[in-house]
Each structure stands twice: as structure tokens, then as C-alpha cells.
Amino acid sequence: MTVKEYNNAVREFGDHVYRFVYRSIKDRHRAADIIQDTYEKLWLCVTEIEYEAAKAWLFTSAYNRMIDVIRKDSRLISIESYDDTSIFAAENDSDLNEVLHHALERLPGVQRSVILLRDYEGYQYREIASITGLTEHQVKTYIFRGRVALRNFLVKTSVWHE
Amino acid sequence: MNDDIIYPHLTPLNDRYLSHGELYRSAGDLTAEQFDLLAAAWAENALSDEGLAEIEALFAIDKLKEIYAGSFRQLRLIPCNDRWEGLNGLLQTTPAARTIRRVFFIALASAAIFFTLFTLKPLAKKQVTLTAPVSLPEVAVISDAREPAAPDISNKMEETISSSTSPGVKKKSQELYPPDRESTARISPVTMIASAETPVLISGPTSRELRPVSYNVITATPDIPNDENWIIRGISRLSRAPAKEKKPIDAFVVASAFIKGINSVLGSEMALDKTLNKKGDLVAVSFSSSLLSIKAPVKKNSPRL
């Protein structure tokens, strides 16, 4: 990858990787740090990576870095221990997308990441498996379970009715 | 010896499970959780042929389940407008662009230095001298009122006026302009007649044709002493300003300051050095940077740098 291609990778994928990381960990500063580290890593091995593979490489690297950060800081909220007050705030918001993002925060980290990669970036299961280091079957399972959890969450908070 | 004797192994007997049908799972046997997962997979178009057949069988039995499964299709996240602000900070410049930029700046700086040196060299010969103080002529403010009135004509005019005007007017005129007041000479138009340049005016209308004019009271401007008049004071000060001493321009100092300025702005490491001989005379001037190094000898008869 040339310097020009690297700059293209910054301009083209920077926001994508950022929003994936930010929506996964919900911390702007940490997300920015992770992206910074990821691009520094990319710059160090810029000659070894092809531009076509840069996006997947960035997502993989950012995901791994994010997992490290999450492991260090075990402040993840499980879906069972959500705070009702924030949900009721979201309930007033008629935008389903907004509510879904609130619900997403309550999903386990892996489910959240695979759903984000699937919905935000439109990756195939195989590509998601490659980024996250899971098998394709695991990715499918996480996505389906995540969808069911999101739906149950919306029903539980009366945003959706069965 | 054959292999059967050396490696004995078991051969399966003809045992069979008679009720195969009990192992099959019908669509109706699915739990709610299993159906949810199946519906989520169906909404993702990720079901295999077998799974698809199973869920379609369920939909055929219960249409509500199809609607329920269809609701999973609405559970799609749309990317929010999350923008990374530090994006531009990670952009890199190409090595070629960096080199071009560096060479350009150094070449520009070198050109500027040499231009400065060559421009200021001839000036170094000449001694800069400020212009000599200009002595402005002393400004004298002389009031018209102090000029002596022309006695003959004014007297004549007064006689004419007194003969042609009523006694009331005359009295008023005398009250306003007493003969001993200095300012009367200024306001009297007859004063002009007294000057040598205006004989033509006098020869125009005869004194009989003259009519009395109405006078406006004009108070004489008080004399301002020269020390209190700021204009005169300013001019006087300027005229008395002391001339500065003759001061030669040191081109080397100017060029060094210029380089120092460029170094501080661009962060480069350019330097301009003097080379002196044992006597302390200037022999050469050298310019050095990370990319360029020039040494220019100085002629003995050249002006001092």
C-alpha cells in the first residue's frame, strides 16, 4: 500500500472503524485512542498490506484492540442488568433506530460487535468470522441470538408489542 | 498367518433400533426460543434448505408466526452520524512531497539570504545619513489689527460717511468703532484702499457714491504666544531634531537574523558563519543547511560585512 492509498484508507474507512468501535464500547475517547493505535499499526506495516485488504485489516485490528481494552476494563453491562431509567428515556423517542442503539448497548460484547459489522458494514458471515476470529457458525449464532435479544428487549420495555 | 489372527477386531452384530419415528422432530415441537432463533435466521435469509422447509411448514400452520418472524427484519441498525474528528491528524505526506517541500523552503531561504547579502553589500559602502535638519523660517503671526490705518483716506471716508448719513447712524458707528480702537483698522474696508496695490479700486466709484455698510462686530483673535501654539511648537521641534550618527548596515547581521527567523518558523537548521583569518579579517562567509552548504570567499577590497 502506498502513502496515497494509506491516506485514502484514513479518509474512507476512518469514520467506519470509529463508529464500529464507538458503538461497541460507547466511549468516544477510548474509541479515538483505539483508532489512533490501529492506524499507527497500519502505518508501521503499510508496505506489507494491500489496499484491498486494508478495510478488513483495520476492522480486525481495531476489534482485537477493543477486546484488549474491554478485558482490561470490565465495565460491560449485561443484558440482564440494564438500567430501566435510560430505557424509559428511549421509550419516549419514537425513532426505532435510536431505541435499537440503546438496546444494543445491553448486548454482550461479541454479539454487539458482530451485529454492528453485519448491519453497519454489511459484511458477510465469513468476513465477520475473519475479523472477529470466530467460526462462521459462531457468527451466525451470535447474530441470531443478538437479534432475538434485541427483540425481547424492545418487547420488554413496551417499545414493541407482540 | 493371516491378519485376522494377528489383529483381531469386532464385527457389528445385526442389532437395529425399531422405532425410528420417535427421533424425528415436527415443526410443532419447536420451543419458543428455538422458533425465535429460526425466525431470526429466516429474516437474515440464512436458513439452509432443511430449515427453510421447516419454518415454511410452520407458517403454513400459523400465519401469525410468519408476521412474527417478519418483525425480525425491522431490527436493523442504521449507522448514526458518528464522525471521527482526529481523522486528518493521521494523514501522512509522501516522502517525495516532503522532500520537495523541504528543498523548496531551503532554496527559498537561500535565495532570500543571497539576495539580502547582495542587496546590502553596496549599501554597506555608503554611510547611511539622515537628512540634515531643516531649519524652518520663524513664523511670525502679525495681527492685521496692529497695522496702522491709512489716516488720510479714512478720515476722508469718515467725512463722506458723516455727510451722507444721519446723526443717529454716525453716533452708533462711533460707539461701535471708536477711533482709538486698534481693531477698527482691520474691519474698515478703507484700509484696503490705502494699500499700493489697489489704486484701481479707488479710482472706481467716487466717494459720493459710497454707501454706508452695516458692520458686524468681530472680536479680535487673541494673540497666541508661540510656546502655546502646538503647530508652531511641533514644527520647531522637528526642525531642531538632532541628526542621528552615521551608522553602517551590517549585512551579515541582517542575514543572520533572517536565517534565525526562518529556523524558528520552519524548524530547519540553517546557519550562516563567518570565517576570519589570524588577523581577524573576514576571509569567507559560509551558509550551511541539511541539504546545501555554500562557502563564498570575501575579497579584500570588498566592503566590510
Contacts between the chains, C-beta under 8 A, distances in Angstrom:
chain1	res1	chain2	res2	distance
A	2	B	94	7.9
A	3	B	92	5.3
A	3	B	93	7.4
A	3	B	94	4.5
A	3	B	95	7.4
A	4	B	94	6.7
A	6	B	92	6.0
A	7	B	91	5.0
A	7	B	92	6.3
A	10	B	87	6.2
A	10	B	90	5.0
A	10	B	91	5.7
A	11	B	87	6.9
A	11	B	91	7.6
A	14	B	84	5.2
A	14	B	87	4.5
A	14	B	90	7.3
A	15	B	82	7.1
A	15	B	83	5.6
A	15	B	84	5.4
A	15	B	87	7.0
A	17	B	84	8.0
A	18	B	82	6.3
A	18	B	83	7.5
A	18	B	84	3.7
A	19	B	79	6.0
A	19	B	80	6.9
A	19	B	82	3.8
A	19	B	84	7.9
A	22	B	82	5.5
A	23	B	80	7.6
A	23	B	82	7.1
A	32	B	84	6.8
A	32	B	85	7.7
A	32	B	86	5.8
A	35	B	84	6.1
A	35	B	86	7.5
A	36	B	86	6.8
A	36	B	90	7.2
A	39	B	90	4.8
A	43	B	90	7.8
A	43	B	92	6.7
A	96	B	74	7.1
A	97	B	77	6.9
A	97	B	78	4.9
A	97	B	80	7.7
A	100	B	75	6.7
A	100	B	77	5.6
A	101	B	77	6.7
A	101	B	80	6.8
A	104	B	77	6.6
A	115	B	77	6.7
A	116	B	77	6.8
A	119	B	76	5.4
A	119	B	77	4.0
A	119	B	78	7.7
A	119	B	79	8.0
A	120	B	77	6.5
A	120	B	79	4.9
A	125	B	46	7.3
A	140	B	41	7.1
A	140	B	46	6.0
A	143	B	40	7.6
A	143	B	44	6.8
A	144	B	37	5.0
A	144	B	40	4.1
A	144	B	41	5.2
A	144	B	44	7.1
A	144	B	46	7.8
A	145	B	37	7.0
A	145	B	40	7.9
A	147	B	40	4.2
A	147	B	43	7.2
A	147	B	44	7.6
A	147	B	72	5.6
A	147	B	75	5.4
A	148	B	33	7.7
A	148	B	36	4.5
A	148	B	37	6.2
A	148	B	40	5.4
A	150	B	75	5.2
A	151	B	36	7.5
A	151	B	40	7.9
A	151	B	71	7.0
A	151	B	72	6.5
A	151	B	75	6.0
A	154	B	75	8.0
A	160	B	71	7.6
A	162	B	68	7.5
